[in-house]
Amino acid sequence: MKKFNFILSIIFIFSFILTGCQAVPVQSQVGPTLNQVAKKDTPPPITKASITVESGPDVSSTSSNVDAQNESTAADPTQLPQPTPTPRPTLGPDDWQELPIFPTEISERAREIYQNGLARGNDPTHFSKLGDCQNITTYFLAIYDTSDLYTLGEQYQHLQETIDYYSGSWSRDSMSVKGGFNVASVFNPMLSNREFCEKNESPIACELRLYKPSIVLISMEEWWNGDTEKYESYLRKIVDTVIEQGALPILATKADNMEGDHAINQTIANIAYEYEIPLWNFWAAVQPIPAKGLLKDGFHLTHGVNNFTSSAQLKRGWVQRNLTALQVLDAVRRELQNP
């Protein structure tokens, strides 16, 4: 009987992985268009041709914070700051909708996390991705490691410096990215890449160990049955884990509103605000474009050609995703390198 139950569990896990990023029922979008944000941060068109986790793997449902260090950090430059954030006033329910697409400044806490990570050996030219099917290299960021797959144009030519700086990270297959992943899956060793990861090592731990990134871009769209508290507990665990390893997390909001009340995006923004870490407000980037950059299923992004000189292509979800992710990494890099 135990053997039979084990076989059923294995079948359940693999069926989840295969279906995790399939189309989902369309639900109405909620939330105003961000006129203020769009004017300030959305790339203007250029006219020339120019969480309960029953559907995921079984992992602990407890969100863990890293234990406080007992030794003084003054004498040890590699000692990391405590992951538990300093209490701050929370954002209002809709305040996240007015936040810019990419950060305009970096907090002192974020600088401290980054610098301590460098002191313990993290590579300043490495960033990692952590997420589900909207983060796979087939569509996301890999273009920047092949010059003929994107067109910056004069307006975005300054971004080439960041493309060159993170060369190799764009197209690298992250151990913590897979279609069907969710905020709990990244802690399950059964879903790790056994070719590269150690025995009993989770996808997130494997990625942080192998690549030693200084920055981790975290984008988790999957939310399952609407248990926002579960989603929040695991997202906090992800942020704590990344900070513990000395990498600076960048959290991303999502384009869809499958839950109907934007609860997931509100949670993501609140955690970024609380931990004083950068936020990529991708939701804001797609508000001004047709269908908010989504296909009819209300979840998947519209496809396009990554030509940022084309006003038509800038109205496509995936084009906005690739452009604004680059802008976020550019903004964060410049701020970190200029105290």
C-alpha positions in Angstrom: 0.0 0.0 0.0 2.8 2.4 0.9 4.5 1.6 -2.5 1.2 2.3 -4.3 0.8 5.7 -2.5 4.4 6.6 -3.4 3.7 5.9 -7.1 0.5 8.0 -7.0 2.5 10.9 -5.4 5.1 10.8 -8.2 2.4 10.8 -10.9 0.7 13.8 -9.2 3.9 15.8 -9.0 4.8 15.3 -12.7 1.2 16.1 -13.8 1.4 19.4 -11.9 4.7 20.3 -13.6 3.3 19.6 -17.1 0.1 21.7 -16.5 1.5 24.5 -14.3 1.6 27.1 -17.1 -1.3 26.0 -19.3 -4.0 28.5 -20.2 -6.3 29.5 -17.4 -9.9 30.8 -17.5 -10.3 34.5 -18.4 -11.4 36.8 -15.6 -12.0 40.5 -15.7 -9.2 42.9 -15.1 -9.6 45.2 -12.2 -7.7 48.5 -11.5 -7.3 51.9 -13.2 -4.9 52.8 -15.9 -1.9 54.4 -14.4 -1.8 57.7 -16.3 0.8 59.2 -14.0 3.1 56.2 -14.1 2.6 55.7 -17.8 3.7 59.2 -18.6 6.7 58.9 -16.4 8.0 55.4 -17.0 6.4 53.7 -19.9 8.6 53.9 -23.0 7.0 56.3 -25.4 6.3 55.0 -28.9 8.7 56.0 -31.6 7.0 56.5 -35.0 10.0 56.0 -37.3 10.8 52.5 -38.7 13.0 52.6 -36.1 -1.0 30.2 -1.3 -2.1 26.9 -0.5 0.0 24.7 -2.7 -2.0 21.5 -2.9 -1.5 21.7 -6.7 2.3 21.9 -6.2 4.8 19.6 -4.4 4.5 18.9 -0.7 6.7 21.3 1.2 6.6 22.8 4.7 3.9 25.4 5.0 5.8 27.4 7.5 7.5 30.6 6.3 10.9 30.7 7.9 13.0 33.7 8.9 16.7 33.3 9.2 17.8 33.0 12.8 19.4 36.1 14.2 23.2 36.0 14.3 24.7 35.9 17.8 28.0 37.3 16.9 28.8 41.0 16.4 28.9 42.1 12.7 31.3 44.9 13.4 34.5 42.8 13.2 33.4 40.6 10.3 32.8 42.3 7.0 31.2 39.2 5.5 28.5 39.1 8.1 25.1 39.6 6.4 22.4 41.9 7.6 19.4 40.3 9.3 16.8 39.2 6.8 13.9 40.3 9.1 13.1 43.9 8.0 12.8 46.9 10.2 9.1 47.6 10.8 7.8 50.3 8.5 4.3 51.7 7.8 2.6 49.5 5.2 1.4 50.7 1.8 -2.3 51.6 1.4 -4.4 49.0 -0.5 -4.0 50.7 -3.9 -0.7 52.5 -3.4 1.3 49.9 -5.2 -0.5 50.8 -8.4 1.1 54.2 -8.4 4.7 52.9 -7.8 7.0 53.4 -10.8 7.9 50.7 -13.2 11.5 50.6 -12.1 13.1 52.1 -9.0 14.5 55.6 -9.0 16.7 55.1 -6.0 18.1 52.3 -3.9 17.7 52.1 -0.1 20.7 51.9 2.3 19.4 48.5 3.3 19.6 47.2 -0.3 23.1 48.6 -0.6 24.1 46.8 2.6 22.7 43.4 1.4 24.6 43.8 -1.9 27.9 44.9 -0.5 27.9 42.1 2.1 27.2 39.6 -0.6 30.2 40.9 -2.6 32.3 40.5 0.5 31.5 36.9 0.8 32.2 36.1 -2.9 29.1 36.8 -4.9 29.8 37.9 -8.5 28.7 41.5 -9.3 28.3 40.6 -12.9 25.9 37.8 -12.2 22.2 38.0 -11.8 19.8 35.0 -11.4 16.2 34.5 -12.3 13.7 32.8 -10.1 10.2 32.0 -11.4 7.7 30.1 -13.5 7.0 29.8 -17.2 7.1 33.6 -17.8 10.8 33.5 -16.9 12.1 30.8 -19.2 14.9 31.7 -21.6 12.7 30.8 -24.7 11.0 34.2 -24.3 12.6 36.1 -21.4 15.9 38.1 -21.5 18.0 35.5 -23.5 17.8 37.9 -26.5 20.4 40.2 -24.9 23.2 37.6 -25.3 22.6 37.6 -29.1 22.9 41.1 -30.6 20.8 40.5 -33.7 17.8 39.4 -31.6 17.0 42.9 -30.2 17.0 46.5 -31.4 17.6 49.3 -28.8 17.5 52.3 -31.1 18.8 55.7 -30.0 16.4 56.1 -27.2 17.5 53.0 -25.3 21.1 52.8 -26.5 22.3 53.6 -23.0 21.0 50.2 -21.9 23.7 48.4 -23.9 26.2 49.1 -21.0 24.1 46.9 -18.7 23.6 44.3 -21.4 27.4 44.0 -21.7 27.9 44.1 -17.9 25.7 41.1 -17.3 26.8 39.2 -20.4 26.1 35.5 -20.0 23.4 35.9 -17.3 20.7 36.7 -19.8 20.6 33.4 -21.6 21.7 31.2 -18.8 19.2 28.5 -17.7 18.6 29.1 -14.0 18.2 26.2 -11.7 15.3 28.1 -10.0 13.2 28.7 -13.2 10.8 26.1 -14.7 7.3 26.0 -16.2 4.9 25.1 -13.4 7.1 26.4 -10.6 5.5 28.3 -7.8 6.7 30.0 -4.6 6.7 26.7 -2.8 8.2 24.5 -5.6 11.5 26.3 -5.4 12.1 24.7 -2.0 11.4 21.1 -3.0 14.5 19.1 -3.7 12.5 16.6 -5.8 12.2 19.3 -8.5 15.9 20.2 -8.6 18.0 19.5 -11.7 19.8 16.4 -10.7 22.5 16.9 -13.3 23.8 20.0 -11.4 22.2 20.1 -8.0 23.4 18.1 -4.9 21.3 15.5 -3.2 18.5 17.0 -1.1 19.3 20.5 -2.5 16.4 22.7 -3.4 16.2 24.6 -6.7 16.7 27.9 -5.0 19.7 26.7 -2.9 21.2 25.1 -6.0 21.0 28.2 -8.1 22.5 30.5 -5.3 25.3 28.0 -4.7 26.2 27.4 -8.4 26.0 30.9 -9.8 26.7 33.1 -6.8 24.6 36.0 -8.1 24.7 39.5 -6.6 21.1 40.1 -7.7 18.1 37.8 -8.0 15.1 38.7 -10.2 12.0 37.1 -8.6 8.8 36.8 -10.7 6.1 34.4 -9.6 2.8 34.6 -11.5 1.4 31.3 -10.4 -1.1 31.6 -7.5 -3.5 28.6 -7.7 -6.6 28.8 -5.5 -6.4 32.3 -4.0 -4.7 31.7 -0.7 -2.8 34.9 -0.6 -1.5 34.2 2.9 0.2 31.0 1.7 1.7 32.9 -1.2 3.0 35.6 1.1 4.6 33.2 3.5 6.5 31.4 0.8 7.5 34.7 -1.0 8.9 35.9 2.3 10.8 32.7 2.7 12.3 33.2 -0.8 13.3 36.8 0.0 14.9 35.7 3.3 16.8 32.9 1.6 18.2 35.1 -1.1 19.2 37.8 1.4 20.8 35.2 3.7 23.1 34.3 0.7 24.0 37.9 0.2 22.1 38.5 -3.0 19.8 41.5 -3.5 16.2 40.4 -4.4 14.2 42.4 -7.0 10.5 41.5 -6.8 8.2 41.8 -9.8 4.5 42.4 -10.0 2.5 40.4 -12.5 0.5 41.5 -15.5 -2.6 39.4 -14.8 -5.3 39.7 -12.2 -6.5 36.1 -12.1 -7.4 36.4 -8.5 -9.8 39.3 -9.3 -8.7 41.8 -6.6 -5.0 42.3 -7.3 -4.2 40.6 -3.9 -1.0 39.0 -5.2 0.4 42.2 -6.6 -0.5 44.1 -3.4 1.4 41.4 -1.4 4.4 41.6 -3.6 4.7 45.3 -3.4 4.1 45.3 0.3 7.0 42.9 0.9 9.3 44.9 -1.4 8.4 48.0 0.6 8.8 46.3 4.0 12.2 44.8 3.2 13.3 48.0 1.4 14.3 46.1 -1.7 13.7 47.1 -5.4 10.4 46.5 -7.1 9.8 45.9 -10.8 6.2 47.1 -11.2 5.6 45.2 -14.4 1.8 45.5 -13.9 2.2 49.3 -14.4 4.2 48.8 -17.7 1.4 46.9 -19.4 -1.6 49.1 -18.3 -1.4 51.5 -21.3 -1.1 48.8 -24.0 -3.9 46.9 -25.7 -5.5 44.2 -23.6 -2.9 45.1 -20.9 -0.4 42.9 -22.8 -2.4 39.7 -22.3 -3.9 37.0 -24.5 -7.6 36.1 -24.3 -6.9 33.7 -21.5 -6.1 36.7 -19.3 -2.8 35.1 -18.2 -0.3 34.6 -21.0 1.5 37.6 -22.6 1.1 38.7 -26.2 4.1 38.0 -28.4 6.1 40.4 -30.5 9.5 41.3 -31.9 12.0 42.8 -29.5 12.5 46.0 -31.6 12.2 48.8 -29.2 12.1 51.4 -32.0 8.7 50.2 -33.1 5.6 51.7 -31.6 3.6 48.6 -32.7 6.0 46.2 -31.0 6.1 48.2 -27.8 2.3 47.4 -27.5 3.1 43.7 -27.0 3.3 42.1 -23.6 6.5 40.1 -24.1 8.3 43.1 -25.6 7.4 45.3 -22.6 8.5 42.5 -20.3 11.9 42.2 -21.9 12.4 46.0 -22.1 11.3 46.9 -18.6 13.2 44.0 -17.0 16.4 45.4 -18.7 15.5 48.9 -17.5 15.1 47.6 -13.9 18.4 45.9 -13.9 20.0 48.9 -15.5 18.5 51.3 -12.8 19.5 49.0 -9.9 23.1 48.5 -11.3 23.7 52.2 -11.8 22.4 53.0 -8.3 24.5 50.3 -6.6 27.6 51.5 -8.4 27.1 55.1 -7.6 26.8 55.6 -3.8 
